[in-house]
Amino acid sequence: MDLRIGDHVRVLRTRVHVHPGVIVGILPRRVRVEFPHGGYGNSPYIEDFYPDKLEKEPSA
């Protein structure tokens, strides 16, 4: 899958619903995703994922 900085993605989780986020960095084997309203108190947070755990949001 061709992932780029700025892409809107969803994280595929087995037990949790999908979280929408934006790619903010490409690391050697992982992708850094920022969740604008995903943290405690609706604050943004950043987490790294393997690319196969991400799915691109359909473009609007």
BELSULBEL-V291185 format. One record per residue. N is the residue number from 1. SS is DSSP state (hx for helix, st for strand, lp for the rest). Layout:
# BELSULBEL-V291185
n	ss
N	SS
N	SS
This chain:
# BELSULBEL-V291185
n	ss
1	lp
2	lp
3	lp
4	lp
5	lp
6	lp
7	lp
8	st
9	st
10	st
11	st
12	lp
13	lp
14	lp
15	lp
16	lp
17	lp
18	lp
19	lp
20	st
21	st
22	st
23	st
24	st
25	st
26	st
27	lp
28	lp
29	lp
30	st
31	st
32	st
33	st
34	st
35	st
36	lp
37	lp
38	lp
39	lp
40	hx
41	hx
42	hx
43	lp
44	lp
45	st
46	st
47	st
48	st
49	st
50	st
51	hx
52	hx
53	hx
54	st
55	st
56	st
57	lp
58	lp
59	lp
60	lp
